[in-house]
């Protein structure tokens, strides 16, 4: 059974300037988190669990959560950079459905989520 493939720490550092850490809340060594500040009062908080094949993306502004996406059966989590645009991409799916979440980080946060039955 294929597991969740995640970009290596060097890629996250190169694209977003931060390195994933062990998730503070759980302390579970298999759950990693990445916090990307996009503005003074704006942050993306990404967590993933390679043993559970799950990914959560939280977009926060000021003290509130704007978007909270959680996907199980994730297969890929990667970072991409093209010119001045950076993004993270998550793919997920089952034998009868597939989805892709693209979170553009710079120059501004834009979240696209596509889900298709196959």
C-alpha positions in Angstrom: 0.0 0.0 0.0 1.5 3.3 -1.0 2.2 5.8 1.8 2.4 9.5 2.0 5.4 10.9 0.1 6.6 14.2 1.5 9.2 16.7 0.2 12.4 16.5 2.2 13.4 19.2 4.8 15.9 20.9 2.4 13.1 21.5 -0.1 10.8 23.1 2.5 13.7 25.3 3.6 14.6 26.3 0.0 11.0 27.2 -1.0 9.5 28.6 2.2 12.6 29.4 4.4 11.4 27.1 7.3 12.1 23.5 8.3 9.4 21.1 9.4 9.5 20.2 13.1 7.9 17.5 15.3 4.3 18.6 16.0 4.3 20.5 19.3 0.8 19.5 20.4 1.2 15.7 20.1 4.9 15.3 20.4 4.5 12.3 18.1 7.8 11.9 16.1 5.8 10.8 13.0 3.6 13.9 13.0 5.4 16.9 11.4 4.4 20.5 11.2 5.4 23.5 9.2 4.5 27.1 10.1 4.8 29.7 7.3 4.2 33.3 8.2 2.7 35.1 5.1 2.1 38.4 6.8 2.4 40.1 10.2 -1.0 38.6 11.3 -1.3 35.7 8.8 0.0 32.1 8.9 -0.3 28.8 7.2 0.1 25.8 9.6 0.6 22.5 7.9 0.7 19.2 9.7 1.1 15.7 8.3 1.3 12.1 9.6 3.2 9.6 7.4 1.9 6.7 9.5 -1.8 7.8 9.0 -1.4 9.3 5.5 -3.2 12.5 6.6 -2.5 16.2 6.0 -4.1 19.3 7.6 -3.7 22.8 6.3 -4.9 25.7 8.5 -4.9 29.3 7.2 -5.1 31.8 10.1 -5.6 35.5 10.0 -5.2 37.5 13.2 -6.7 35.3 15.9 -9.1 33.3 13.7 -8.9 30.3 11.4 -10.0 31.2 7.9 -9.7 27.7 6.4 -9.1 24.3 8.0 -8.6 21.5 5.5 -8.0 17.9 6.6 -7.5 15.1 4.1 -7.0 11.4 4.8 -5.5 9.0 2.3 -3.0 11.6 1.2 -0.4 10.4 -1.2 1.8 13.4 -1.9 2.8 16.6 -0.2 5.3 18.8 -2.0 6.5 22.4 -2.3 6.9 24.2 -5.6 8.5 27.5 -6.6 8.0 29.3 -10.0 9.3 32.8 -10.2 7.8 34.8 -7.3 5.1 32.2 -6.7 5.5 29.6 -4.0 2.9 26.9 -3.2 2.4 23.6 -1.5 0.5 20.8 -3.3 -1.2 17.8 -1.7 -2.7 14.9 -3.6 -5.1 12.4 -2.0 -7.5 9.7 -3.1 -8.8 6.2 -3.2 -9.5 3.6 -5.9 -12.7 5.5 -6.9 -11.8 9.2 -6.3 -8.8 11.5 -6.5 -8.2 15.0 -5.3 -5.6 17.8 -5.3 -5.2 20.8 -3.0 -2.9 23.6 -4.1 -2.1 26.3 -1.6 -0.4 29.3 -3.2 1.6 31.0 -0.4 3.2 33.9 -2.3 2.5 36.5 -3.5 -0.8 35.9 -1.6 -2.6 32.9 -0.1 -5.0 31.2 -2.6 -6.4 27.8 -1.9 -7.8 25.5 -4.6 -9.3 22.1 -3.8 -10.3 19.7 -6.6 -12.0 16.4 -6.0 -13.0 14.0 -8.8 -14.7 10.6 -8.8 -12.9 8.2 -11.1 
